[in-house]
Amino acid sequence: MTQIVEVTKAAAIHVREMMRHNEEEGSFLRVAVNGGGCSGLTYGMGFETEKSSDDIQLEQHGLQILVSKEDAGVLEGTQVDYKESLMGGGFTINNPNAIASCGCGTSFRTAKKAGTPADC
């Protein structure tokens, strides 16, 4: 079975640093899909203190991760990484289910879910 979401070690380290900085230790990392963007779907990540009955809980590199059952099919096989460069750093998301993305690189769609396209 394919992992729903893989958070790399580099991403997990950076998320834990953000949790410490924002006094969110012990929270979950929510990885989500929202409607919007010019291609129809956008990614979301944030901290949550409670798990709902509709959530799938994962643990990777000491990080507790939540994905809703509704988003799981769209995110299956997705990798969340953190990359550093001379121009700074940031999270990158590689989703094998994405069949199209917008020119600005912030939204996508899959063969099974088009989302709700809007302006970038």
N, C-alpha and C positions, 0 to 999 in steps of 0.2 A: 504494500500500500504506500502511495506517495504521501510524504509529509505535507500537510496543508500549507504551512509557512515555515521556512527555514530562516532563522535569524543567525547570521554569522557571528563568530566570536568578536570581531571588530565592532559590529553593530551593538551587540549585547553590552560590551564594555562601555560604549558611548551612551547607551540608554541608561545604564546604571549610574554613570556620572551625572547625567541629567536628572535622574531621580534624586540623587544626593543633593545636588544644587537646588532643586525645587522642593526639597523636604517631602519627597514622595516615596521614600524607601518603604518596601512592603506592598507597594501598589502593583497592579497588573499592567502590562503593556497591551493595549488594544490595537490590533491591526484590523482595519475596516475598509470597506468599499462604500462610497457615497455616489449618488447621482450628481451629474454636473460636468462642467468642462466641455470643450467643443467636441470631444469624441463620445461623451455620454457618462463616463465613470471616472471617479477620482479616488485616490488612496487617502486614508486617514490613519494617523497614529496618535495615541494619547495615553494618559495614565488614568486608571480607574481603580477604585478601592473595593468594589464589589463585583462578583461574578453573577450573571443572571442564569436562569435555567435554560436559556437558549444559547448559551456559550459553550464552546469547546475550549478546554484549557490545555495548554502545552507548556513544557518546561524545557528550556534550552540555555546552556551556559549559565545556569543559576538564575535565569530570568523567567518569570511566570507570564505567559502570553495568553490573551483571549482573542478568539475569532468567533463571530456569531455563526450559527449553523447556516443562516441565509447567505453569508459571504463566503463560506467555506468552498463551494464549488467554483467560484470565480477566482479564488486565491490559491487553489490547489497547485502545489509545486512552486509557489512564489518564493523567491529569495530576497530577504532584506539585508543589505550590506551597508557598511559605512566606509567611505573612501576619503583619503586625505590627498590634497594636491597643493601645488604652490599657490593656487588661488583660494585655498580654504578647503573645507571638508563638508560632506553632506551624506545623507542617506540615499542609497540607490535601490530601486525595486525592479527586479527582473521577474516578470510574470509570463510563463510560457503559454498562458491562455489568451493573452492580448493579441488580437489580430490587426488592430489599427491603433494609432496614437496621434495626437494632435501635433502640430508643428512646434508648439511651445513646450511639449514634452510633459505636460502635467495631467493629461487625461488619456483614457484608453477605452476600448470596448472589446468584448469577446464574441465568439461565434454564437454563444447562447444568451448573452445579455448585452443589450445596446445601451441601457441606462437612459438618462435624460439629457441629451445634448443641450448646451447653452453656450454663451460667449465665453471665451477664455479671459 
